[in-house]
Amino acid sequence: MSLLDELKILGVNTEEGLDRVMGDTDLYEMMLGMFIDSVNTNPVRSEDFEGGDIMETIERVHMLKGVTGNLAIMPLFDGYTEVLGLLRTGKIPEAQTRFERLLPVQEQVLLCIKRYKDGE
């Protein structure tokens, strides 16, 4: 099974992602690797929703929403879209709960990508 096949099982719309890069599988797979970097350099953690300035959390969630949308990682894009909407309307506890439900899905996607990236 290929990386793209496994991502499809996880709900990633790989056809749409490939369409965005004009069918260039190598480029799409490279960009999937960049998703890992984006998560690592702009981490969102559960504690980011607890007190303090929520603007930085909104910015990070917005960035991850954009990256996942561009790559058609739909389960994460949909989740981050919902979290962002809740944050922007001041529903911080609800946003935190939704984010926490999103983390296992994100971890599955990241592990899948890493497994293939490390196997190169």
Steps between C-alpha positions, in 0.01 A plus 500: 500500500625848416505819706212641298297181544546511876413869514179431308403250769554779756262727309750708304369602157823416319343557157420859591844545655665370184280724286634799692854408393402408143533127565862517618512217755857577609410864568187403691693253714767764566228742608357234732843493663480875537172449690703319767732801518201736528358307795841494668579869449148627577378259764155532648461340841198453721641738759507777236123528549529569872518867589731761364505648152301274271608696189819297459297179519260636237796581272649152537168324446438719194840409357440127553153532349655652189771236467258212547259658252769542236601136542135382512552335839128531548450354849752750636384786279140452612606472863724806492226696322261415782756581771577834335133592480452419867807703598390800298158498667651478848398140564838407642403190703311358202797573273733323741273195514475483120876544469565216744276270291701601194841409643480119456403546135788742448738255666387219268559717193838617625614146583392379157695774322805454725505126440534553127729800532737309729489199267647700212 
